Amino acid sequence: MHQSYIPTEVLDRVAWMRGGHHKIIVDPARTAHVVVDLQVGFMGKGALLEMPIARGIVENVNRVSRALRSTGGTIAYLQFKFDSDEPHHWGSHYDRMTPDAVERMRAAFTVGAEQHALWSGLDVQPEDLIVSKTRWSAFIPGTCDLDSLLKARGIDTLIVTGTTTNCCCESTMRDAMQMGYHVLFVQDGNATRGDVVHNASLANMVLFGDVVTADETIARIETGRHSEAA
């Protein structure tokens, strides 16, 4: 797992911009845990886009899911997919790749491929949402229907975990916040290639929500549960 660190001056600057430290309050019934791309293609040994550190975050991801699920919250698992027939071709990405590189992505991440599957260690339950997406962010128009699924459930707060910290997870959080969601980004529930890259992303994410540990996330869920019962 990463050794997470955010410079004090970064936290202080964000607090100054906001006029103080204002924690996001979690109402479990209106909260979704969005688990980003924890698939065999990122998690498996020897997989196309193997992210070894990601295997170490699964326990924290599952802990958050169980805590939120037990309080009536929503769990949504995202799966990156390659779709050559999608209406809006992602030319700015795929057209810069060689035919061999594109074929590797197609073989790994087409729906039904072994590497497209969710990681077997995840605590996936029948009531959870499973959503395939074609872009790094889950909120880019046309990538998937996550936003409409969440809005239909009255969700206004997200908890983001997954891989990679600085790509799909960061992209999803940035767009979610700018679409009006409150977002908690779990620092020990995200993974990428090395602490330097991970921590650089965390320093950005404090502008878009609360960067918290899995323990803090669960504590806020429990606080929300007790507030609802009061």
N, C-alpha and C positions, 0 to 999 in steps of 0.2 A: 504494500500500500504506500501511497505517496506520503512524504513529509511535507505537509501543507504549511504555507506561510504567506501572510499578507502584511506588507509593511504598515506600521502604525500610521505613518503620514498619509497613506492612501485611505485608511479608515477614517482618520480625522478630517480629511478633505471632504469626503462624502458626507460625514456628519455635519460639517459646516454648511455644505450646500443645502442640506435638508433642514437645517435649524435644530439639529439634535439627532440622537439615536432613537429611531422609531421602529421597533420590531414589528414584523408582519405577524398578525394574529391569525391562527389557524382555526377555522371552523371545519371540523372533519367532514361534515356532510357536503360542504361546498369545495372540497379539496380533492385533487387528483395527484397521485404519484405517477409521473411520466418517466418510464424506464427506457432509455434511449439505446437501441442497437446492441443489446447484449445477446448477440447471435454467435453461432458456431464460427462464422467467418471472421469474427473479431476475437473470439475467446479460445478456440481450439488450438492445440499445439500443432504448428505447421500450417495453420489456416492462412488464407490469402492475405488478410490484413490483421494477423495475430497481434494482440495487445496483451502481453503476458500479465501486466499489472492488473488488468481488468478482472482476472480470475480471483484476485484478492479482495475485491469489493463486494462480491456476491452476498456474503453474509450480512453486510450492512444494508444492502439493497433489500434483501428479504425481510430484515428486521423492520425497516420502514414500511414495507408493504403490509406486513402482518399487523403492525400497530394501526395503520390507517384503515385497513380493511375491517378490523374489529370495531372501529368506531363509525362505520357507515360510509367511509370514503371510497373513492374510485381508484383503481389501479389500471394504468394503460401501458401496455408494452408496445414499443415501436420497433419495426423491422425495416431496415434499409433494403430496397429491392431494385433490381435492374429491370426496366420495362421498355423494350425497344418500340412498343406500340403506344407509349403514352402520348397524349395529344400535343404536349408542348415539349419538343425535343430539347434536351439540355445540351445544346451545342457548345456553349461556352466552357463546358467541362469535357464532354466526351470527344468533341472534335479536336481537342488538343492532345488526345491520346493515340498511340499507335493502334492499328487493328488488333495486334496480339494483346495489348493491354486491355482494350475494350472486351475482347473475347474472354479474358480471365475474369473480368467483372461479371459478364453475362453468365458464365458457367457457375460462378460462386453464388450470385445474389438474385438469380431468377427464382420466382416463387416456386417452391417444391424442391429446390436444390438443397443438399445437405447443409451447406454453409449458410443458407438463408434462415434456417431454423433457429428458434430461440434456444439459448443455452439451457441444458438439461437441469442445471442446478438452481434455476430460478423457481420461486414459489408461485407458480401460475395456477390460478383457480378458475373454475368454469365461468364465474361472473365477471372476470376481468376482461377489459378491452384488449384486443390485439389488432394493431393497425400497421399496415405496410405503407412506407413512404418512399418517394423517389428523389428527394433532395436532402441536403444535410439538415436543414431546418424542417420541423414538422408543421410550421405555420405559413410557409410560402404558398400562395394560392396555387391549387392544382396538384400539390404534392400528396395530399391525403385529406381525409375528412375528420381529422382529430378535433379541430376547432368546433365544428358543428356538433360532434358527439358530446364534447364537454359542455357546450352551451345548453344542449338539450337536457343535461343533468343539473343545470344550475351551478356549474363549477366556476369559481372566480379566483382560485388559488392553486398553484402548482408546486410540486416538489420534484426537482429534476435530479436524476441519477443516470449513470450509464457511461458510454464511451463513444467518441473520445471527448475528453474535457473541453479541448480548445476548438473542436470542429462541430460535430452534430449537436453536442450538449450545449455548448455556448451559443451556437446559432439558434437553437430552439428557445433557449432562455431569453436571448435578446429580443426575438420577434414576439414571444409571448408577452413580455412586459410591455412592449410598445403597442400591443393589441388590447391591453387593459388588465391582464392577469397579474396578480401578486405572485412572486416566485421565490421559493427557497431553493438554493443550489447546494447540494450536499457535498462538501469538500472531500470527505472520505467515502463517498459513494460514487465518485467519478474517477475516470482513469484515462491516461494518455501515455505518450512516450517520454517519460522522465519528469523529475520534479520541476525543472526549470520551466518547461512548457506548461505544466499543470498550474504552477503558481502564477505565472504571467497571466493565464486565463482567469484565475481567481481574483487577481487584482482588478481585472476589467469587470468581472461579474458583480462586484459590490455596488456598481452604479445601477445595476438592473434588478437588484433584489437583495435578499439576505443570504450570505454565504455562511453556512452553518455545518456542524458535525451531525452525524447520524443520531447521536445521543440527544443533541439539542433539538433536532427535528422531532424525535419521538416525544420529548418533553413538551414541546408545543402542541403536539397532537393530543397528549393526555390533558394538558391544560384546557384545550378546546372542548374535550369530552366533558370535563367537570363543569365548564361554563354552561354547556348546553343543558346539563342535568340540574343546575342550580335554579 
